């Protein structure tokens, strides 16, 4: 299994509604792309986020499934939407889950 974690930072003009819509679109990828075991996205509520206000966690069956996800048109449409509404930075980490 592979865990994919992304933190998102937006500009000051990005609304909470736009961020929630971005999270919703990301979560819908589970129904559109094979290999996604679980996907969650939501808004940060703590003061420790260092400007990152939204997070995504996605669990894949394999590295191959993760590699398929990244360039897929469905995923790229989500990325385009996030950029359109003011995404200024993201931080991602991917790792194999120790079992």
Secondary structure, DSSP 8 states (H G I E B T S, - for coil): -EEEEEEEEE-TT--HHHHHHHHHHHHGGGGTSTTEEEEEEEE--SS-STT--EEEEEEESSHHHHHHHHH-HHHHHHHHHHHHTTEEEEEEEEEE---
